[in-house]
Amino acid sequence: MFRTLWNCEKCCLVVLGIFLICETGFAAEPTLESRTVAPQSPVTVGQPCPVEYVIEWQGTRDACIVLPLEVAQPDWGHAELSATRAERDGERWRVTQVVKYTASKAGKYTVAPVEIQVITTNQPIVGAFESTPANHAKLPEKVVNIVNKTNKNAWGGMVAGALAVLGVLVALWIYSRKKRVVPGQEEDVVAVAREVLHHARRSRLDGDLYACYQALLKSAEALQTINIDAKSVADSIRARIPAVGFQGVRPTDDEMDSLFRDIERIIARRNTLPVTEQET
């Protein structure tokens, strides 16, 4: 009886051992995901351009052993493996290896694809570590943009030039605002405005409303130098001319009579201060 129970226990241990061996030997292979991450913005010549090589998998940390990648020197500069970090995101693990590429001159360069060896739990280490079978994760190439250093002196010159031009424009604007009508010139302006207004009336009688509005505009613009009210009249006429001249719009008699009265009223008040003096 004792011998029979011992034989049963031995059989159970054998079956359990076989089950554990099978479970270990035929465990699911971790699914590897890989990608290459390069800077999207340009990098200055002589400055390191970091490129990240990422391996990810689902499972435990020791389910995969990511071996250091072999860095190949590009013909356009220098490269070195600068950092390796492992990160966990829930049930996912990520190993990132950062290679810094430094270019010797500006241009768009292709970072060659790389292969990273990954040893999983289904690949037990036997003998020398270097001879252990491993998966080869292939990571794609990337293009990096390397630009020359910004010339601060050139930018400084451009800014100084722009400020100088702005200063000249401001000075001209101030000068134009402070400009005074020369004594005796006011009467000439009024005479010109009256003469042009006379041509406007003649064009209206002839039915040429486009020429009429052009003459009205010239009269109002001439009066701007001696009366501030002429500016608003000129602006309203200027805005109306495209419709009258090119869109076939016929203004009403009341509209035209109002414009003539406005200009005549300004001429009658010719002794008021010039527009530049009233604004200051």
Secondary structure, 3 states (H helix, E strand, C coil): CHHHHHHHHHHHHHHHHHHHHHHHHCCCCCCCEEEEECCCCCEECCCCEEEEEEEEEECCHHHEEECCCCCCCCCCEEEEEEEEEEEEECCEEEEEEEEEEEECCCEEEEECCEEEEEEECCCCCCCCHHHCCCEEEEECCEEEEEECCCCHHHHHHHHHHHHHHHHHHHHHHHHHHHCCCCCCHHHHHHHHHHHHHHHHHHHHHHCCHHHHHHHHHHHHHHHCCCCCHHHHHHHHHHHHHHHHHHCCCCCCHHHHHHHHHHHHHHHHCCCCCCHHHHHC
